[in-house]
């Protein structure tokens, strides 16, 4: 017996900024990322853990990870000449 998994979608957002002509720190890059913007928790697969029963047709199902936010700064340094 096959188990149907409903289709799902995921939205990620990234904001990037690179400092240009900002003195000593030109070339510094800043990124703000938000993964799983809507914080959806869809089933993306079936993991057999124990035998299926009529009440539980499948065991623990993997879900899409919840929302996460990250900030990344990559330093640039350009001393004055």
C-alpha positions in Angstrom: 0.0 0.0 0.0 1.4 3.4 -1.0 1.0 6.5 1.1 0.3 9.7 -0.7 2.3 12.8 0.3 0.6 16.1 -0.6 2.6 18.6 -2.6 4.1 21.5 -0.7 6.1 24.7 -1.4 8.6 26.7 0.6 9.6 30.4 0.5 13.1 31.7 1.5 14.1 35.3 1.5 17.7 36.8 1.3 18.8 40.4 1.6 22.4 41.2 0.6 24.4 44.4 0.8 28.0 45.0 -0.1 29.8 48.1 1.2 31.3 50.1 -1.7 33.6 53.1 -1.2 32.9 53.1 2.5 36.4 53.7 3.7 38.5 51.0 5.4 35.7 48.4 5.4 34.8 48.5 1.7 34.1 45.1 0.4 32.3 44.0 3.6 29.3 41.9 2.7 26.2 41.6 4.9 23.5 38.9 4.3 20.2 38.4 6.2 18.5 35.2 5.3 15.0 33.9 6.4 14.3 30.3 5.6 10.8 28.9 5.6 9.2 32.3 5.7 5.7 31.0 6.4 6.9 28.6 9.1 5.1 25.7 7.4 5.5 22.2 8.8 4.6 19.9 5.9 5.2 16.2 5.7 8.0 15.5 3.2 8.4 11.8 3.6 7.5 8.6 5.5 10.0 7.0 7.8 9.1 3.5 8.8 9.8 3.0 12.5 7.3 0.4 13.6 4.9 -1.8 11.7 1.9 0.2 10.4 -1.5 -0.5 11.9 -5.0 0.5 10.9 -4.9 3.4 13.5 -1.4 4.5 12.5 -0.8 3.9 8.8 2.8 5.2 9.2 5.3 5.9 11.9 7.1 9.2 12.6 7.1 11.4 9.5 9.9 13.9 8.6 8.7 17.4 8.5 10.0 20.6 6.9 12.2 22.4 9.5 10.6 25.5 11.0 11.6 29.1 10.3 15.2 30.1 10.8 16.9 33.5 10.5 20.6 34.0 10.0 22.9 37.0 9.7 26.2 36.7 7.9 28.9 39.3 7.8 32.0 38.8 5.6 34.6 41.3 6.5 36.4 43.3 3.9 39.4 45.5 4.8 41.0 48.0 2.5 43.4 50.4 4.3 43.9 53.8 2.8 46.9 54.2 0.5 
